[in-house]
Amino acid sequence: MKCKLNEILKPGDITRLSEKTGIHRNSITRYKENERLPRIDHAYLIADYFNKTVYDIWPPK
């Protein structure tokens, strides 16, 4: 499962995303770098922030 956060994030988005969702910046960076998958609640919070679906950001294949 390849994360598409690199395509969506703009400079400064990690900080704003962290502040709005309560997800730690280090976790967001790990998701972005495909080092780990987010918890389901984090995936929905991130998708909601960008007005996308979870499948838009983490497509099944």
Biotite code that builds the C-alpha atoms (Angstrom):
import biotite.structure as struc

atoms = struc.array([
    struc.Atom([0.000, 0.000, 0.000], chain_id="A", res_id=1, res_name="MET", atom_name="CA", element="C"),
    struc.Atom([1.724, 3.158, -1.224], chain_id="A", res_id=2, res_name="LYS", atom_name="CA", element="C"),
    struc.Atom([0.867, 6.376, 0.609], chain_id="A", res_id=3, res_name="CYS", atom_name="CA", element="C"),
    struc.Atom([0.102, 9.422, -1.535], chain_id="A", res_id=4, res_name="LYS", atom_name="CA", element="C"),
    struc.Atom([0.705, 12.008, 1.186], chain_id="A", res_id=5, res_name="LEU", atom_name="CA", element="C"),
    struc.Atom([3.868, 13.185, -0.593], chain_id="A", res_id=6, res_name="ASN", atom_name="CA", element="C"),
    struc.Atom([1.720, 14.243, -3.529], chain_id="A", res_id=7, res_name="GLU", atom_name="CA", element="C"),
    struc.Atom([-0.802, 16.050, -1.330], chain_id="A", res_id=8, res_name="ILE", atom_name="CA", element="C"),
    struc.Atom([1.310, 17.748, 1.335], chain_id="A", res_id=9, res_name="LEU", atom_name="CA", element="C"),
    struc.Atom([2.626, 21.249, 0.762], chain_id="A", res_id=10, res_name="LYS", atom_name="CA", element="C"),
    struc.Atom([5.279, 23.032, 2.857], chain_id="A", res_id=11, res_name="PRO", atom_name="CA", element="C"),
    struc.Atom([3.945, 23.659, 6.350], chain_id="A", res_id=12, res_name="GLY", atom_name="CA", element="C"),
    struc.Atom([1.082, 21.169, 5.997], chain_id="A", res_id=13, res_name="ASP", atom_name="CA", element="C"),
    struc.Atom([2.531, 18.689, 8.475], chain_id="A", res_id=14, res_name="ILE", atom_name="CA", element="C"),
    struc.Atom([2.446, 21.275, 11.257], chain_id="A", res_id=15, res_name="THR", atom_name="CA", element="C"),
    struc.Atom([-1.085, 22.444, 10.385], chain_id="A", res_id=16, res_name="ARG", atom_name="CA", element="C"),
    struc.Atom([-2.302, 18.871, 9.985], chain_id="A", res_id=17, res_name="LEU", atom_name="CA", element="C"),
    struc.Atom([-0.816, 17.960, 13.354], chain_id="A", res_id=18, res_name="SER", atom_name="CA", element="C"),
    struc.Atom([-2.446, 20.937, 15.062], chain_id="A", res_id=19, res_name="GLU", atom_name="CA", element="C"),
    struc.Atom([-5.883, 20.302, 13.518], chain_id="A", res_id=20, res_name="LYS", atom_name="CA", element="C"),
    struc.Atom([-5.968, 16.523, 14.023], chain_id="A", res_id=21, res_name="THR", atom_name="CA", element="C"),
    struc.Atom([-3.925, 16.044, 17.193], chain_id="A", res_id=22, res_name="GLY", atom_name="CA", element="C"),
    struc.Atom([-1.704, 13.514, 15.419], chain_id="A", res_id=23, res_name="ILE", atom_name="CA", element="C"),
    struc.Atom([1.951, 13.953, 16.338], chain_id="A", res_id=24, res_name="HIS", atom_name="CA", element="C"),
    struc.Atom([4.164, 15.406, 13.589], chain_id="A", res_id=25, res_name="ARG", atom_name="CA", element="C"),
    struc.Atom([6.547, 12.444, 13.812], chain_id="A", res_id=26, res_name="ASN", atom_name="CA", element="C"),
    struc.Atom([3.670, 10.044, 13.139], chain_id="A", res_id=27, res_name="SER", atom_name="CA", element="C"),
    struc.Atom([2.559, 12.025, 10.091], chain_id="A", res_id=28, res_name="ILE", atom_name="CA", element="C"),
    struc.Atom([6.119, 12.005, 8.781], chain_id="A", res_id=29, res_name="THR", atom_name="CA", element="C"),
    struc.Atom([6.313, 8.221, 9.243], chain_id="A", res_id=30, res_name="ARG", atom_name="CA", element="C"),
    struc.Atom([3.040, 7.805, 7.353], chain_id="A", res_id=31, res_name="TYR", atom_name="CA", element="C"),
    struc.Atom([4.317, 10.087, 4.582], chain_id="A", res_id=32, res_name="LYS", atom_name="CA", element="C"),
    struc.Atom([7.579, 8.171, 4.245], chain_id="A", res_id=33, res_name="GLU", atom_name="CA", element="C"),
    struc.Atom([5.752, 4.812, 4.192], chain_id="A", res_id=34, res_name="ASN", atom_name="CA", element="C"),
    struc.Atom([7.551, 3.737, 7.363], chain_id="A", res_id=35, res_name="GLU", atom_name="CA", element="C"),
    struc.Atom([4.250, 2.761, 8.971], chain_id="A", res_id=36, res_name="ARG", atom_name="CA", element="C"),
    struc.Atom([0.545, 2.673, 8.314], chain_id="A", res_id=37, res_name="LEU", atom_name="CA", element="C"),
    struc.Atom([-1.748, 4.932, 10.334], chain_id="A", res_id=38, res_name="PRO", atom_name="CA", element="C"),
    struc.Atom([-4.304, 3.737, 12.800], chain_id="A", res_id=39, res_name="ARG", atom_name="CA", element="C"),
    struc.Atom([-7.730, 3.768, 11.169], chain_id="A", res_id=40, res_name="ILE", atom_name="CA", element="C"),
    struc.Atom([-8.862, 6.808, 13.151], chain_id="A", res_id=41, res_name="ASP", atom_name="CA", element="C"),
    struc.Atom([-5.743, 8.707, 12.087], chain_id="A", res_id=42, res_name="HIS", atom_name="CA", element="C"),
    struc.Atom([-6.309, 7.733, 8.457], chain_id="A", res_id=43, res_name="ALA", atom_name="CA", element="C"),
    struc.Atom([-9.840, 9.150, 8.588], chain_id="A", res_id=44, res_name="TYR", atom_name="CA", element="C"),
    struc.Atom([-8.708, 12.359, 10.313], chain_id="A", res_id=45, res_name="LEU", atom_name="CA", element="C"),
    struc.Atom([-6.008, 12.930, 7.678], chain_id="A", res_id=46, res_name="ILE", atom_name="CA", element="C"),
    struc.Atom([-8.366, 12.158, 4.795], chain_id="A", res_id=47, res_name="ALA", atom_name="CA", element="C"),
    struc.Atom([-11.002, 14.480, 6.236], chain_id="A", res_id=48, res_name="ASP", atom_name="CA", element="C"),
    struc.Atom([-8.468, 17.293, 6.604], chain_id="A", res_id=49, res_name="TYR", atom_name="CA", element="C"),
    struc.Atom([-7.700, 17.093, 2.869], chain_id="A", res_id=50, res_name="PHE", atom_name="CA", element="C"),
    struc.Atom([-11.343, 16.453, 1.846], chain_id="A", res_id=51, res_name="ASN", atom_name="CA", element="C"),
    struc.Atom([-10.344, 13.096, 0.391], chain_id="A", res_id=52, res_name="LYS", atom_name="CA", element="C"),
    struc.Atom([-11.209, 9.501, 1.117], chain_id="A", res_id=53, res_name="THR", atom_name="CA", element="C"),
    struc.Atom([-8.855, 7.136, 2.902], chain_id="A", res_id=54, res_name="VAL", atom_name="CA", element="C"),
    struc.Atom([-8.590, 5.213, -0.384], chain_id="A", res_id=55, res_name="TYR", atom_name="CA", element="C"),
    struc.Atom([-7.447, 8.390, -2.192], chain_id="A", res_id=56, res_name="ASP", atom_name="CA", element="C"),
    struc.Atom([-4.468, 8.650, 0.147], chain_id="A", res_id=57, res_name="ILE", atom_name="CA", element="C"),
    struc.Atom([-3.816, 4.944, 0.795], chain_id="A", res_id=58, res_name="TRP", atom_name="CA", element="C"),
    struc.Atom([-5.029, 3.115, -2.316], chain_id="A", res_id=59, res_name="PRO", atom_name="CA", element="C"),
    struc.Atom([-5.422, -0.656, -1.878], chain_id="A", res_id=60, res_name="PRO", atom_name="CA", element="C"),
    struc.Atom([-2.903, -1.433, -4.656], chain_id="A", res_id=61, res_name="LYS", atom_name="CA", element="C"),
])
